[in-house]
Amino acid sequence: MLSNAEIKFSVLGREDTPEINFDAKTGELSISGKSLPDDAVEYYHHAINWVKKYAESPCPVTTFTLHITYMNSASAKRIIDILEILDKLKSNGFQVKVVWMYSSDDEDGLEEGNEMERMCDIPFTYVSI
């Protein structure tokens, strides 16, 4: 369970790492930007642990918004780890939404979202921007 100090989790994005904003009070989770960290396991470690704690006492509705302009395979695996946790929430009766944002001219970005959607039991909403 998250303590009061852990209600929000944020990481500022950099040139090759995404911005992460998770809020346990609203159930809004977002990751945006380019995701090419030198060590994706380390970069996403605290975020994944936060989501595990959040899942112990989640909001009735959780929305996970992803607007990742580019990611390497190690980052994709970490995103899948988060989706797997959220998938368990859904199977426990909680409402989970995933919003996949992609550039309208980025077919690869759309396909990446489709691939991730196939790996979990959460329907994605696709937003072309």
Secondary structure, DSSP 4 states (H G I P E B T S, - for coil): ---GGGSEEEE---SSS-EEEEETTTTEEEEEEEE--S-HHHHHHHHHHHHHHHTTS--SEEEEEEEEEEE-HHHHHHHHHHHHHHHHHHHTT-EEEEEEEE-TT-HHHHHHHHHHHHTSS--EEEEE-
